[in-house]
């Protein structure tokens, strides 16, 4: 935390009054308070600038007391009745959310219903009531926390962020069991900045967008649904703020959602600077919306495809809303986690069919499940590993679980008739692995033909190049595949030998390191020599400072989170590729 004394203090003696800690102080001169600007650094999770009054939102997170019940069967009945009411309430929340945000983000409340209906969730609650004679509230609390803790333990940030969704779903049910009315969020006649320890998706959506300027929280993550909702609503949000936010209720604040900065009681200079920045940001966002429907073409006519990365079916709407040219990466992992057995062929088929049909006129790249030991998958023999990112994962699991692998391939080929499917393999290190997969695919085709099941015989097979080994032999790999995608996140951490999630090494993590850029060029050159398209997938794809570099390499496709597409399109259209080859001279 930083602080600034505003104005000039007379040379007379003044006192600094300290309270509980250094964050709690005022400066007094002749018993008159002098205004102090406080500055906090948090994690920006939703871009934008907000200026206004803070209203502190008090979360109701009561400790549920354990009580023994005399009639477990009656308690189970009470639980089941509450479950039905919770589903109705969550459906209403979904309907309300659809009025303010996209259906894709609103679908979190349908996910909450699925969580509460999940057989593992229900069976655990009813077992705790029957065997332990727990009251329903306590049984639900224990169940939601135990399942949420599993997700919280994952190294994968996306899965870790699902912790709050499970807790939120459980809280909805507990409130009904306690017969408590939904708490009003806040009262205000003017738009305000909401500050809280933590905000759940149900709380965020229940707030009126017209009365909101932005969010500040102590807890949260970039991938939490609350952060996603904030981004969808276009409201700046900063989380992981190390401060007692309740003390700032009623104070004027500035949120910088991009830099993750919070200013309390800003001085005139800071206020003027941010009023100017806010005006520029609004113009910038309005201009980005004008990119919808425009081609992704540089000033001198070089085309590039801008595609969306999606992690679940709920993200399809976001890809469409942000005018994605195609689906550059559909992560199929979400179908396989948090369940007792792997999804059936038909279940997978329906999921793949839906995403392919949604982009019927465009290509859809579906990645074979990139599973690892950091996910809770009991039905596969994945041993515990200290570093699962460099262990038994991706294609390595598929090679040792052929029936599991074949089931996914069968579902993919069955769905291929509904559009233009491309299948991507992950964690490939040599050509032998690709040749093995091709043999398995031929077996799948023979089976489907024998069964009279239709499939598209023109499905393209490609690989994500994300290890230095694959990058170095990409000349050989590109000869036997139909396309390649460069996974910049893993390629960067494997090349630099730095875990990008290690906070102690965050200043050593250099995505612009010359070695990374050289590897990207090597892969691109090899792909084009073999006459196949190459895409860049990962954080670097949406980094507009690198857009001219990718255009200079003649990268065919950039694949990114949907919300970044229009920004990158704008950068593409502002670039003259006839002058960018100089970028490559120093590599």
C-alpha positions in Angstrom: 0.0 0.0 0.0 1.2 3.5 -0.8 -0.1 6.8 0.7 0.2 10.4 -0.3 -0.3 13.5 1.8 -2.4 16.0 -0.1 -1.5 19.7 0.0 1.1 21.4 2.0 1.4 21.0 5.8 2.4 24.0 7.9 5.8 23.6 9.6 4.1 23.5 13.0 4.1 20.2 14.9 1.4 17.6 13.7 0.5 14.2 15.0 0.1 10.9 13.1 -2.6 8.9 14.8 -2.1 5.1 14.3 -4.9 2.7 14.9 -4.8 -1.1 14.3 -2.2 -1.1 11.6 -0.4 1.1 9.1 -3.4 1.1 6.9 -5.5 2.8 9.5 -4.3 6.4 10.0 -5.2 10.0 9.6 -2.9 13.0 9.8 -4.1 15.7 12.2 -3.0 19.3 12.4 -4.6 21.4 15.1 -7.2 18.7 15.4 -8.2 19.1 11.7 -8.0 16.1 9.5 -5.9 16.3 6.4 -7.1 14.2 3.4 -4.8 11.2 2.5 -4.9 9.3 -0.8 -4.4 5.6 -0.4 -3.2 3.4 -3.3 -3.6 -0.4 -3.4 -2.3 -2.9 -5.9 -4.5 -5.8 -6.6 -5.1 -8.2 -9.6 -7.0 -6.6 -12.5 -9.6 -9.1 -13.8 -11.8 -6.9 -15.9 -10.5 -4.0 -17.9 -11.9 -0.4 -17.6 -11.9 2.6 -15.3 -14.5 3.4 -12.6 -14.7 6.6 -10.5 -17.3 6.9 -7.7 -18.4 6.1 -4.2 -17.7 2.8 -2.5 -20.5 0.8 -1.0 -19.3 -2.2 1.1 -21.3 -5.3 0.5 -21.6 -7.6 3.5 -21.6 -11.3 2.6 -23.7 -13.6 4.6 -21.4 -16.5 5.2 -22.7 -18.0 8.5 -21.1 -21.0 10.0 -23.7 -23.8 9.7 -24.1 -25.5 13.0 -24.2 -29.3 13.3 -27.4 -30.7 14.7 -28.4 -34.3 15.2 -31.9 -35.2 13.8 -34.2 -37.8 15.2 -35.8 -38.8 11.9 -33.3 -39.0 9.1 -35.9 -39.9 6.5 -38.0 -36.8 7.3 -34.8 -34.7 7.1 -34.0 -36.2 3.6 -37.5 -35.3 2.5 -36.9 -31.7 3.7 -33.7 -31.7 1.8 -35.3 -32.9 -1.4 -38.1 -30.3 -1.2 -35.5 -27.6 -0.7 -33.5 -28.9 -3.7 -36.5 -28.5 -5.9 -37.0 -24.9 -4.7 -33.3 -24.2 -5.2 -33.6 -25.3 -8.8 -36.5 -23.0 -9.4 -34.7 -20.1 -7.8 -31.6 -20.7 -9.9 -33.6 -20.9 -13.1 -35.1 -17.5 -12.2 -31.6 -16.2 -11.7 -30.6 -17.5 -15.1 -33.6 -15.7 -16.7 -32.7 -12.4 -15.0 -29.0 -12.8 -16.0 -29.9 -13.3 -19.6 -31.4 -9.7 -19.6 -28.1 -8.2 -18.6 -25.4 -10.5 -19.9 -25.0 -13.2 -22.6 -26.6 -16.6 -22.4 -23.1 -18.1 -22.3 -22.3 -16.4 -19.0 -25.8 -16.7 -17.6 -25.5 -20.4 -18.0 -23.4 -20.6 -14.8 -26.8 -20.8 -12.9 -27.8 -23.8 -15.0 -24.4 -25.2 -14.1 -25.3 -24.6 -10.4 -28.5 -26.7 -11.0 -26.3 -29.5 -12.4 -24.0 -29.3 -9.4 -26.9 -29.7 -7.0 -28.4 -32.5 -9.1 -25.1 -34.4 -9.5 -25.4 -37.9 -8.1 -22.2 -37.6 -6.2 -23.4 -34.4 -4.5 -26.9 -35.8 -3.7 -25.7 -39.2 -2.5 -23.1 -37.6 -0.2 -25.7 -35.3 1.4 -28.2 -38.1 1.9 -25.5 -40.4 3.3 -24.5 -37.8 5.9 -28.1 -37.4 6.9 -28.8 -41.1 7.1 -25.5 -42.4 8.6 -24.4 -39.4 10.7 -27.9 -38.0 11.4 -26.7 -34.6 10.4 -29.2 -31.8 9.7 -29.7 -31.1 6.0 -28.0 -27.6 6.2 -24.8 -29.1 7.8 -24.8 -32.0 5.3 -25.1 -29.7 2.3 -22.4 -27.4 3.8 -20.0 -30.3 4.4 -20.6 -31.7 0.9 -20.2 -28.5 -1.1 -17.0 -27.6 0.9 -15.4 -31.1 0.4 -16.1 -31.1 -3.4 -15.0 -27.4 -3.7 -11.8 -28.1 -1.8 -10.9 -30.7 -4.5 -11.2 -28.1 -7.2 -9.3 -25.6 -5.1 -6.3 -28.0 -4.9 -5.9 -28.2 -8.6 -2.9 -26.4 -10.3 -5.1 -25.5 -13.3 -6.3 -22.0 -12.7 -9.6 -22.5 -14.6 -10.6 -25.6 -12.5 -9.4 -24.0 -9.3 -11.7 -21.0 -10.0 -14.7 -23.4 -10.0 -14.4 -23.5 -6.2 -16.7 -20.5 -5.7 -19.3 -21.9 -8.1 -19.7 -25.0 -6.0 -19.9 -23.0 -2.8 -22.4 -20.6 -4.3 -24.7 -23.5 -5.4 -24.5 -25.0 -1.9 -25.3 -21.6 -0.4 -28.4 -21.2 -2.5 -29.7 -24.5 -1.1 -28.7 -23.7 2.5 -30.6 -20.4 2.5 -33.7 -22.2 1.4 -33.3 -24.8 4.1 -32.8 -22.0 6.6 -36.0 -20.4 5.2 -34.0 -17.1 4.7 -35.1 -14.6 2.2 -32.6 -13.4 -0.4 -30.6 -10.6 1.1 -30.8 -7.3 -0.7 -27.6 -6.4 -2.2 -27.4 -2.7 -1.4 -29.4 0.5 -1.6 -28.2 3.4 -3.7 -29.8 6.0 -5.9 -26.7 6.5 -8.0 -24.2 4.0 -9.6 -21.6 2.9 -7.1 -18.4 0.7 -6.7 -19.1 -2.5 -4.8 -16.4 -3.6 -2.4 -16.6 -7.0 -0.6 -14.5 -9.8 0.8 -15.7 -12.0 -2.0 -18.6 -12.0 -4.5 -20.4 -15.1 -5.7 -21.9 -15.2 -9.2 -25.5 -15.2 -7.8 -24.7 -12.1 -5.8 -23.1 -10.3 -8.8 -25.9 -11.0 -11.2 -28.6 -10.0 -8.7 -27.2 -6.5 -8.6 -28.7 -4.0 -11.1 -26.1 -3.1 -13.7 -27.5 0.4 -14.0 -26.4 0.9 -10.3 -22.9 -0.5 -10.7 -19.6 1.1 -11.7 -17.2 -1.7 -10.8 -16.0 -4.3 -8.2 -13.3 -4.5 -5.6 -12.7 -7.7 -3.7 -10.2 -9.3 -1.4 -10.7 -12.8 -2.8 -11.2 -14.0 -6.4 -9.3 -15.0 -9.5 -9.0 -14.0 -13.2 -11.0 -17.1 -14.3 -13.7 -17.0 -11.6 -17.3 -16.7 -13.0 -17.7 -13.5 -11.0 -14.7 -12.1 -13.0 -16.1 -13.4 -16.2 -19.5 -11.8 -15.5 -17.8 -8.5 -14.7 -16.0 -8.6 -18.0 -19.2 -9.6 -19.8 -21.0 -6.7 -18.1 -18.2 -4.4 -19.1 -17.5 -3.4 -15.5 -13.9 -2.9 -14.2 -13.0 -5.3 -11.4 -9.9 -5.7 -9.2 -9.5 -8.6 -6.8 -6.9 -9.9 -4.3 -6.7 -6.4 -2.7 -4.9 -6.6 0.6 -7.0 -4.2 2.7 -9.9 -4.0 5.1 -12.4 -2.8 2.5 -15.2 -2.2 5.0 -13.4 0.9 6.3 -13.7 2.6 2.9 -17.5 2.5 2.7 -18.8 5.8 1.4 -15.4 7.0 0.2 -14.6 8.1 -3.3 -12.4 5.6 -5.2 -10.9 5.0 -8.6 -10.6 1.5 -10.1 -8.1 0.8 -12.8 -9.1 -2.7 -14.0 -6.2 -3.1 -16.4 -3.4 -2.2 -14.0 -5.2 -3.6 -10.9 -4.8 -0.3 -9.0 -7.2 1.2 -6.5 -7.1 4.8 -5.3 -9.1 5.8 -2.2 -9.8 9.6 -1.8 -7.8 10.4 -4.9 -6.1 13.9 -5.2 -7.0 16.4 -7.9 -4.1 15.4 -10.1 -4.9 11.7 -10.0 -8.6 12.4 -10.5 -7.9 14.6 -13.5 -5.6 12.0 -15.0 -8.2 9.2 -14.6 -11.1 11.2 -15.9 -9.0 11.7 -19.1 -8.0 8.0 -19.2 -11.7 7.0 -18.7 -12.8 9.2 -21.6 -10.2 7.6 -23.9 -11.1 4.1 -22.8 -14.8 4.6 -23.6 -13.9 5.9 -27.0 -11.6 2.9 -27.5 -14.3 0.3 -26.5 -16.8 2.0 -28.8 -14.4 1.8 -31.7 -13.8 -1.9 -31.0 -17.5 -2.7 -31.4 -17.2 -1.2 -34.9 -14.9 -4.1 -35.8 -17.8 -6.5 -35.7 -18.4 -7.8 -39.2 -15.2 -6.4 -40.6 -12.6 -8.7 -42.2 -9.4 -9.5 -40.3 -7.1 -7.9 -43.0 -4.1 -5.7 -42.7 -3.8 -2.3 -44.3 -2.2 -3.8 -47.4 -4.5 -6.8 -47.7 -2.8 -9.6 -45.7 -5.5 -11.9 -44.3 -5.4 -13.7 -40.9 -8.0 -15.8 -39.2 -9.0 -14.8 -35.7 -10.5 -17.7 -33.8 -11.8 -18.3 -30.3 -10.5 -20.6 -27.6 -13.4 -22.1 -25.6 -13.4 -24.4 -22.6 -17.0 -25.5 -22.4 -20.2 -25.3 -24.4 -21.4 -22.3 -22.5 -18.6 -20.3 -24.2 -20.0 -20.7 -27.7 -22.2 -17.6 -27.4 -19.2 -15.5 -26.4 -17.4 -16.6 -29.5 -20.3 -15.7 -31.7 -20.9 -12.4 -29.9 -17.3 -11.4 -30.4 -17.4 -12.3 -34.1 -14.9 -15.1 -34.1 -13.9 -16.4 -37.5 -13.8 -20.0 -36.2 -13.2 -22.1 -33.1 -9.5 -22.4 -32.9 -9.5 -24.6 -29.8 -12.2 -26.4 -28.0 -10.8 -27.9 -24.8 -12.6 -31.1 -24.3 -11.3 -31.7 -20.7 -14.4 -30.2 -19.0 -16.3 -33.3 -20.2 -14.0 -35.6 -18.2 -13.5 -33.9 -14.8 -15.5 -34.1 -11.6 -17.2 -37.4 -12.3 -17.0 -41.0 -11.2 -16.7 -42.5 -14.7 -15.6 -41.2 -18.1 -18.4 -39.7 -20.3 -20.1 -42.1 -22.6 -19.6 -42.0 -26.4 -23.1 -40.6 -26.8 -22.6 -37.9 -24.2 -19.4 -36.8 -25.9 -21.0 -37.0 -29.4 -23.8 -34.6 -28.3 -21.3 -32.1 -27.0 -19.1 -32.2 -30.1 -22.1 -32.1 -32.3 -23.3 -28.9 -30.6 -20.1 -26.9 -31.0 -19.5 -28.1 -34.6 -23.1 -27.2 -35.6 -22.8 -23.7 -33.9 -19.9 -22.9 -36.3 -21.1 -25.0 -39.3 -19.7 -22.7 -41.9 -16.3 -22.4 -40.1 -13.7 -24.8 -38.9 -13.8 -26.2 -35.4 -10.7 -27.5 -33.8 -11.4 -30.0 -30.9 -8.4 -30.9 -28.8 -8.1 -34.5 -27.5 -8.6 -34.3 -23.7 -5.4 -33.0 -22.1 -5.8 -34.7 -18.8 -3.2 -34.9 -16.0 -2.6 -35.7 -12.4 -3.7 -32.3 -11.2 -7.3 -33.2 -12.0 -9.6 -35.4 -9.9 -10.0 -38.3 -12.4 -10.4 -41.5 -10.4 -11.5 -43.7 -13.3 -8.1 -43.4 -15.0 -4.9 -44.7 -13.5 -3.1 -41.4 -13.2 -0.5 -41.5 -10.4 0.1 -38.5 -8.1 2.9 -36.3 -9.5 4.7 -33.4 -8.0 4.9 -31.7 -11.4 1.9 -32.9 -13.5 2.6 -30.4 -16.2 5.7 -32.3 -17.2 4.4 -35.7 -16.4 1.7 -38.2 -17.4 -0.7 -36.1 -19.5 -2.1 -35.5 -22.9 -1.3 -38.0 -25.6 0.7 -40.0 -23.0 -2.5 -40.9 -21.2 -4.3 -41.7 -24.5 -1.5 -44.1 -25.5 -1.9 -46.2 -22.3 -5.7 -46.1 -22.3 -6.7 -47.1 -25.8 -10.3 -47.8 -25.1 -10.7 -44.4 -23.4 -9.0 -42.8 -26.4 -11.0 -44.7 -29.0 -14.3 -43.7 -27.3 -13.4 -40.0 -27.8 -12.3 -40.6 -31.4 -15.5 -42.4 -32.2 -17.6 -39.6 -30.8 -15.6 -37.0 -32.7 -15.9 -38.9 -36.1 -19.6 -39.4 -35.6 -20.0 -35.7 -35.0 -17.8 -34.8 -37.9 -20.8 -35.0 -40.4 -22.3 -31.8 -38.9 -19.5 -29.4 -40.0 -15.8 -29.0 -40.6 -14.0 -30.7 -37.8 -10.3 -30.7 -37.1 -8.8 -32.9 -34.4 -5.8 -31.7 -32.4 -3.3 -33.9 -30.4 -1.5 -32.4 -27.4 1.9 -33.0 -25.8 3.4 -34.6 -28.9 7.1 -35.1 -28.9 7.8 -37.4 -31.8 6.4 -38.6 -35.1 5.9 -42.2 -33.8 3.1 -40.9 -31.5 1.3 -39.3 -34.5 1.7 -42.5 -36.6 0.2 -44.5 -33.8 -2.8 -42.2 -33.6 -3.3 -42.5 -37.3 -3.4 -46.3 -37.0 -6.0 -46.0 -34.2 -8.1 -43.6 -36.4 -8.1 -46.1 -39.3 -9.4 -48.8 -36.9 -12.2 -46.4 -35.8 -13.2 -45.7 -39.4 -13.3 -49.4 -40.2 -15.6 -50.0 -37.1 -17.9 -47.1 -38.1 -18.2 -48.3 -41.7 -19.0 -51.8 -40.5 -21.7 -50.5 -38.2 -23.1 -48.3 -41.0 -22.4 -45.1 -39.1 -21.7 -42.0 -41.2 -18.6 -39.9 -40.7 -16.7 -37.2 -42.6 -13.6 -38.7 -44.3 -12.0 -35.3 -44.6 -11.4 -34.7 -40.9 -8.0 -32.9 -40.6 -5.5 -34.1 -38.0 -3.1 -31.7 -36.4 -0.9 -31.2 -33.3 -0.3 -28.5 -30.7 3.4 -27.9 -30.6 4.2 -26.9 -27.0 7.5 -28.5 -26.2 11.0 -27.5 -27.4 11.5 -31.1 -28.7 8.4 -30.8 -30.9 9.5 -27.4 -32.1 13.0 -28.6 -33.1 11.6 -31.5 -35.1 8.6 -29.6 -36.4 10.0 -30.1 -40.0 9.4 -33.8 -39.6 6.0 -33.4 -37.8 4.7 -31.0 -40.4 5.2 -33.6 -43.1 2.7 -36.0 -41.6 -0.1 -33.7 -40.2 -2.7 -31.4 -41.8 -2.0 -28.4 -39.5 -0.1 -27.3 -36.4 -0.9 -24.9 -33.6 1.7 -23.3 -31.4 0.8 -23.5 -27.7 2.7 -20.5 -26.5 1.9 -20.9 -22.8 3.5 -24.3 -22.3 6.2 -23.7 -24.9 7.3 -20.7 -22.9 7.4 -22.3 -19.5 9.1 -25.5 -20.9 11.7 -23.5 -22.8 12.5 -21.2 -19.9 12.2 -24.0 -17.3 9.9 -21.6 -15.3 6.4 -22.5 -14.0 4.3 -19.6 -15.1 2.2 -20.0 -12.0 5.3 -19.6 -9.6 4.9 -16.1 -8.1 8.6 -16.1 -7.0 9.7 -16.4 -10.6 7.1 -14.1 -12.2 9.7 -11.5 -13.0 11.9 -14.1 -14.8 9.0 -15.4 -16.9 9.8 -13.7 -20.3 7.2 -14.6 -23.0 9.1 -12.2 -25.3 12.4 -14.1 -24.8 14.3 -14.3 -28.1 14.4 -18.1 -27.8 10.6 -18.3 -27.7 10.3 -16.0 -30.7 12.9 -18.0 -32.6 11.1 -21.3 -31.9 7.8 -19.7 -33.2 9.6 -18.7 -36.4 11.1 -22.1 -36.9 7.7 -23.8 -36.5 6.0 -21.3 -38.8 8.7 -21.7 -41.5 8.5 -25.5 -41.4 4.7 -25.5 -41.6 4.7 -23.2 -44.6 7.4 -25.3 -46.3 5.2 -28.3 -46.0 2.2 -26.3 -47.3 0.1 -26.6 -44.1 -1.5 -23.8 -42.0 0.0 -22.7 -38.6 -1.9 -21.0 -35.8 -0.7 -19.4 -32.6 -2.7 -20.4 -29.5 -2.2 -19.0 -26.0 -1.7 -15.7 -24.3 0.7 -14.4 -26.9 -2.0 -14.7 -29.6 -4.0 -11.9 -28.1 -0.9 -9.7 -27.3 -1.3 -6.9 -29.8 2.3 -5.8 -29.3 3.2 -9.1 -31.2 0.5 -8.8 -33.8 2.9 -7.3 -36.4 5.4 -10.1 -35.6 2.8 -12.8 -36.3 1.8 -11.0 -39.5 5.5 -10.8 -40.6 5.7 -14.6 -40.1 2.6 -15.0 -42.2 0.9 -16.9 -39.4 -2.4 -18.2 -40.7 -4.5 -18.0 -37.6 -4.5 -16.5 -34.1 -6.7 -18.3 -31.5 -7.6 -16.5 -28.2 -10.3 -16.0 -25.6 -13.4 -14.5 -27.3 -13.2 -11.1 -25.4 -9.8 -10.3 -27.1 -10.8 -10.9 -30.7 -12.0 -7.4 -31.6 -8.9 -5.8 -30.0 -6.6 -8.0 -32.1 -8.7 -7.4 -35.2 -8.3 -3.7 -34.7 -4.5 -4.1 -34.4 -4.4 -6.3 -37.6 -6.3 -3.7 -39.6 -4.0 -0.9 -38.4 -0.8 -2.8 -39.5 1.0 -2.4 -42.8 2.7 -5.8 -43.4 4.9 -4.4 -46.2 7.1 -2.7 -43.5 7.0 -5.3 -40.7 9.6 -7.8 -42.0 12.2 -5.7 -40.3 10.9 -7.1 -37.1 12.5 -10.5 -38.0 16.0 -9.2 -38.7 17.2 -9.4 -35.1 16.0 -13.0 -34.5 
